[in-house]
């Protein structure tokens, strides 16, 4: 397992019908960097700093994961992992091909 991978993924709502899996520091940093400027606050800043600190080995990856989890809860974008994985599994079955 990559040292920068989270112990378990966090699923967040990126848009109304888009759920994104955050599985690593890189995923979390990218997501936080793309967060709209007008929605950034102290919790966003704290989560981003924790991710960068973990990336630079100044904090454990678990601290960054917990900070991102707290951010996603506060932002109201956290998605229940069981419902997200069921949706992903349903989308993968069949490969998108239509039987004619």
N, C-alpha and C positions, 0 to 999 in steps of 0.2 A: 504494500500500500504506500502511495506517495505521502511523504511527510506533511505535505500541505493540504491533503484531503481531509474533509470533515469526517468525524466518526459516523455520522449519518447525515443524509441530505436534508436540506430545508427547502420546502416548496413555497414559492411566493407568487402572488398574482401580479403579473407584469402589465396586463391590460384586462379589459372586461372578460375576454375569453382566452387569455393566454396565461398559462401557468409555467413558471420557470423553475428548474431544479438548480439549487445552489449546493454544489458538492465539494467545493474547495475554496481556498483563499482567493485564488484568481477569479473564480465566479463571483464571490462576494465583493471583491474590490471593483470588478467591472460593473456590477449592478449598482453599487454605491456611487461610483464615479458618474454613471449615467442618470442618477436620480435628479429630478428637476431642481434647479437652483432655488426656486421660490418655495419648495417644500423641505428644504434642508433646515435642520435645527441642531441643537446640542446632542441629541441622541444619534442622529446621523453622523455627526462629526466624531463622536465617541466610538461608534461602530467602525467607521473608516480608519480611525487612528489605531484601534485594536487590531484590525486586519493587517495594516502596514507593519505594526510592531511584531505581529506573529510572523509575517513574511520575512522580516529582518531578524528573526529568532530572539527578539526581546521579550516576547510573551508566548505562552503555549497556544497552539492552534485551537484548543478547546475554549480558551478565553475569547478568541476572535469569533468562533462559532456562537458562543453564548451572547456576545455583543450584537452579532447580526440577527440572532433570534429575537433578542429584545427590541431591536430596531424594527424588525418586520411585524412584531406584535403591536408595537406602538403606532406604526404607520397603517395598521389595519390591512396588511397584505399577506399575512400568513395563511397558508392553505393547509388543511389537515392532510398529512402524508398518506393516510389510507385511502382517502377519496382521490387524491392526485394519482397514486400509483394504479388504482383501478381504472381511471380514465386513460392513463398512458397505455396500460395493457389492452384496453378495448380498442384504442387507436392502432396499435401494432398488429392486432390479429387481422388476418385477411390481406394485409399488404396494400390496401387501398384499391384493389382490383375489383371490378364489377363483373359478375357472371352474366353472360348474355345467352 
